[in-house]
Amino acid sequence: MKTQQPLTDMAHWSHTFAAEVLEAGDLAIDLTAGRGKDCLHLARCVDSNSHGTVLAFDIQHEAIHSTTSLLTEQRMTVATISRPQQVTGPGVFLIQTSHEQLSLFSPRQAKVIMANLGYLPGGDHAITTRADSTLKTIKEALTELLSGGRLILVVYTGHEGAQEESQAITTHLADLHPRHWHIITMRPFLCHNAPYLLVVEKRQQPATVRERLLQR
Ligand SMILES: C[S@@+](CC[C@H](N)C(=O)[O-])C[C@H]1O[C@@H](n2cnc3c(N)ncnc32)[C@H](O)[C@@H]1O
């Protein structure tokens, strides 16, 4: 029988929504590296050993270490960088700093920017993503997306500060103009305080008359 992920596993769906748009050579950004599962998925989707680039942020050394170990085990090329620089070339670049520094490291607009919020599984539950910095980064991330690109968020509501973070995100997204953004949410039904998924896609704008003429 085929092995299935639980239908309510939002991390699984976040991977599906990323894979749907990513191609070899793209830039993908993981705002919260954690144990490295999302980063590994993005690295495979963009073929980071030969073509694409992944930037992954986390404030904790433990997370950067875990992510490095997982990717190295899976034979992915990884480099850790510490000073702001706009990285070039293929590979996975791990950065131990807050995702608020995103624009200092990002070399170009990204096809996918992903964040699995909350705390490090198996780590210190007191160190979590926070409403103020998450909101600041989301605003920045939306400007760093390519047309057709996606911001993919797994949002938690159960731990301290999580409701505030969730509220800040949804309030901001509710103000985005539907002409420019497609936004979907996916929530497990009848599961109190379960994490939920948000996918924000930057709509591809129709070509202007001038662009259409130039394409001929
Ligand atoms: C749920 S975990 C991420 C899971 C991860 N994506 C994975 O695949 O295993 C959340 C992570 O966010 C990190 N974090 C919290 N605040 C952050 C910030 N301001 N910038 C970057 N990472 C942050 C935590 O250290 C933690 O490792």
The ligand as an SDF file (V2000), in Angstrom:
LIG
                    3D

 27 29  0  0  0  0  0  0  0  0999 V2000
    9.2490   25.2330   13.6450 C   0  0  0  0  0  0  0  0  0  0  0  0
   10.9630   25.5760   13.5710 S   0  0  0  0  0  0  0  0  0  0  0  0
   11.3280   25.4660   11.8550 C   0  0  0  0  0  0  0  0  0  0  0  0
   11.2250   24.0670   11.2930 C   0  0  0  0  0  0  0  0  0  0  0  0
   12.0810   23.8790   10.0570 C   0  0  0  0  0  0  0  0  0  0  0  0
   11.6810   24.6980    8.9530 N   0  0  0  0  0  0  0  0  0  0  0  0
   12.2970   22.4320    9.6900 C   0  0  0  0  0  0  0  0  0  0  0  0
   12.0960   22.0470    8.5120 O   0  0  0  0  0  0  0  0  0  0  0  0
   12.6860   21.6610   10.5630 O   0  0  0  0  0  0  0  0  0  0  0  0
   11.0300   27.3150   13.8680 C   0  0  0  0  0  0  0  0  0  0  0  0
   12.4390   27.8810   13.8740 C   0  0  0  0  0  0  0  0  0  0  0  0
   12.3590   29.3040   13.8010 O   0  0  0  0  0  0  0  0  0  0  0  0
   13.5280   29.8020   14.3780 C   0  0  0  0  0  0  0  0  0  0  0  0
   13.3980   31.2470   14.6170 N   0  0  0  0  0  0  0  0  0  0  0  0
   12.7440   31.9020   15.5970 C   0  0  0  0  0  0  0  0  0  0  0  0
   12.8300   33.2320   15.4140 N   0  0  0  0  0  0  0  0  0  0  0  0
   13.5560   33.4310   14.2850 C   0  0  0  0  0  0  0  0  0  0  0  0
   13.9970   34.5870   13.5790 C   0  0  0  0  0  0  0  0  0  0  0  0
   13.6810   35.8230   13.9970 N   0  0  0  0  0  0  0  0  0  0  0  0
   14.7410   34.4170   12.4660 N   0  0  0  0  0  0  0  0  0  0  0  0
   15.0620   33.1660   12.0160 C   0  0  0  0  0  0  0  0  0  0  0  0
   14.6730   32.0320   12.6530 N   0  0  0  0  0  0  0  0  0  0  0  0
   13.9190   32.1620   13.7630 C   0  0  0  0  0  0  0  0  0  0  0  0
   13.6770   28.9660   15.6350 C   0  0  0  0  0  0  0  0  0  0  0  0
   14.9900   29.0270   16.1430 O   0  0  0  0  0  0  0  0  0  0  0  0
   13.2760   27.5830   15.1260 C   0  0  0  0  0  0  0  0  0  0  0  0
   14.3970   26.8140   14.7990 O   0  0  0  0  0  0  0  0  0  0  0  0
  1  2  1  0
  2  3  1  0
  2 10  1  0
  3  4  1  0
  4  5  1  0
  5  6  1  0
  5  7  1  0
  7  8  2  0
  7  9  1  0
 10 11  1  0
 11 12  1  0
 11 26  1  0
 12 13  1  0
 13 14  1  0
 13 24  1  0
 14 15  1  0
 14 23  1  0
 15 16  2  0
 16 17  1  0
 17 18  1  0
 17 23  2  0
 18 19  1  0
 18 20  2  0
 20 21  1  0
 21 22  2  0
 22 23  1  0
 24 25  1  0
 24 26  1  0
 26 27  1  0
M  CHG  2   2   1   9  -1
M  END
$$$$
